[in-house]
Amino acid sequence: MPKIKTNRGAAKRFKKTIAGGFKRGQSHRRHILTKKSTKRKRQLRSPITLHAADVRSARRMLPYC
């Protein structure tokens, strides 16, 4: 059985949690930050868990994670 390649784009975006899910960073923090409130930017810092519908595909892209 050959080894399965890890999707490198997914490896940079997702980290596995202890419970078996995946956490990801939030969008809208790259540019045009002047018009966004400090509260909004602060809340976008924290990572959130990947939606349950997407976990199966993430697990397939990251076989050895």
C-alpha positions, -999 to 999 in steps of 0.1 A, spaced: 0 0 0 16 33 -10 17 63 13 -9 90 9 2 125 1 -9 153 25 -26 182 9 -1 210 18 -26 238 15 -48 221 40 -19 214 63 -11 251 65 -48 260 73 -60 234 97 -46 220 130 -61 189 146 -77 192 181 -73 166 208 -110 156 204 -105 147 168 -119 179 152 -100 206 133 -95 242 142 -89 270 116 -82 307 116 -108 332 107 -110 353 75 -112 391 71 -80 399 90 -56 405 61 -63 440 48 -87 470 50 -85 469 88 -90 506 93 -128 505 89 -132 475 112 -138 480 148 -112 470 174 -137 446 189 -143 429 156 -106 425 149 -100 412 184 -127 386 180 -113 375 146 -80 365 163 -93 334 180 -94 302 160 -127 284 156 -135 247 149 -142 235 115 -179 228 107 -190 191 112 -199 188 75 -163 197 65 -144 175 90 -146 144 67 -129 161 38 -103 177 60 -95 143 75 -90 129 40 -67 157 30 -46 153 62 -41 115 66 -12 117 91 -23 146 111 
